[in-house]
Amino acid sequence: MLRDVPRSILSALCATALLAGLAGCASPTTASAPVDEAAAARSARMFERLKDLEGTWVSSGADAAMEGAELRYRVTSGGSAVIETIFPGAQHEMVSVYTLDNGRLVMTHYCAMGNQPFMVARTDTDEDTIHFVCERAGNTGSHADPHMHEGVFTLGDGTLHAEWTMFKDLDRGGTVVIDLVRADG
């Protein structure tokens, strides 16, 4: 039991754990190198556009698989993240989290297939388009396993057109198209 451990050893262990934790917090992210200033500014503008989606959106046509779909966007964490919930409350509900990371707009999609594609937005698109491409996929055996690999948003005035492309065996496995309109005004 802890009460049998000398106080000096407990103090040393606590101090070591605290320092290790602080060192981990202070370490720079090694997963992505900083992008140039123009790309970082473009990523920030795209993120602001995603924040503007806050509210409820409903399907207005397109792919039959998405008929009646509802999506909710919520800005959270002091404005540093946007949470997208697809099919809220349904058994196949999915969540995506969008944020800025080291000057890049990134998202992680928590898929009903049980995997977690991590995507990065390209910065060479027009101002009304956000194009995400998968950098890696968690909970998969390899990049060849089925996963959402690309997502393209086209943002309009009160409209959102999204195309999500699945990859399987390193090849396109189909695209789901959804057109949405704002449901809450």
C-alpha positions, 0 to 999 in steps of 0.5 A: 500500500502507498502508506508503507512507501517512504514519503521521500520516495513518494515525493520523488515519484510524484515530481518525476511524473509531473516533470514528465507530463510537463515535458510532454506538454511542451514538446512540439508536435512531430506529426506535421511540419509547419506550413507556409504563412499563405497556406496557414492563412487559407486554412484559418479562413476555411476553418472559419467557414466551417464554424459558420455551419453551426446549427442543424442541416438536412438533406435536400436531395442527391444520394438516396442513401442520405435521404432524410439525413440530418447533420449538426455542427457545433463549435466547441473548446473555446472556438478551437474545434467544430464537431459534426454529427451525422445521423444524430441519435441513430445507431449509425451516428458518426462524428467528425472533429475539425480543428487547426493543427500547426497551420493546417485544417485537419479532421478526424472522422469517427466512422460507423465502420469502426475506423478513424480516418485523419484528413488534411484540407488542401489549401489550393482550392477556391474559397467556397471549397474545402477538400480533405484527403486522408493522411492516415486511418486509425484502427485499420490494418493498412491504408488498403482497408476500407475507409473514407478517404476524401471529403469535398465540401462546397459551401453556398449561401445556406447550402452545403454540398458534400461528396465523401469518397471511400477507398478500398484496396487503395482504389476508389470504392464509391462516392456518397453525395449529399446536398444539405440546407440549413434547417434552423433558419 
